[in-house]
């Protein structure tokens, strides 16, 4: 008998040591695929699961670095070729018996923070800290991968008791809500009758389950570049085209976009970098910004205003501009049937002692893009929270999660698989 509890912790600790940021998870993808294939899964990679036209926020230079790192760490060139330069994978298993197609999603990327060197921090104390300076699994996606893999292993070992088909999506680049759109647009989850995903910890402690978190915000992320013309600031400023002034005006106007009467909106220009030197008319400016909205249409309203402002400002300052979409998530509501089923399963899981029907998520998660896609094709979808005690908040260098909670998360998935495909 496989010791799933042990497997959950061991895999997580291996994965924790080599965290990779979005779209560079080549070592991680190889780790996942090797295990899946050893358990008899057919695994899809590259453009079979990624639509390159919907790839957001993928930096070719970082991708090449990720490939180089993976090769150094023993990944084969033939595996890299199989990925076509895109990370993530989808595992397929057909039980051979008539039944529903159930898809699960697990995200695999890390956060760009340094893991603390505090000796009391558990990964330091027990020797599994990040070996990848500047990167850390500080959101718990290492545990997501491990739970997904253990679920895959369990499904393979219990194939005879199950019916229908399984699709297990290991999604790259969740941070910055970049990866889900490309997978959704590939059509790989379109035939799913059921779709499930979760986040660990976040707003719930060990022993808690939140069956239907609400307040998943719709968001669009953009990079905006203004390009002007440099000139001597004393001799002939008139000959220059001031990209910095254009960007500053754009920021001010964006902050003044009228709020929407239909629901909550947000806008943030998170970075603005511009200019070359004190006595040069600044010829380039780069902004990273995001908008959010309570619903897709309110988010679209914010995004359209941003685009109009950029276009108008560029005209006014006689500079050129470029807008690139860097990420997207949509609003999402669980199908009631699945939320109720999650509650039923939670009641049977040892260690779960607090079942919350709902709770405010108050952030964005690009699982919403995949969930909405499934719903649009007639399937049912749900996102839930598996509680876990944490040291420090998510995305911090001292973040850590209670490994004791992994088994409960795994039991939730295995329980759902039995209910849906048993
Ligand atoms: Zn996360």
Boltz pocket constraint, residues with backbone or C-beta under 6 A from the ligand:
constraints:
  - pocket:
      binder: B
      contacts: [[A, 139], [A, 140], [A, 141], [A, 174], [A, 199]]
      max_distance: 6.0
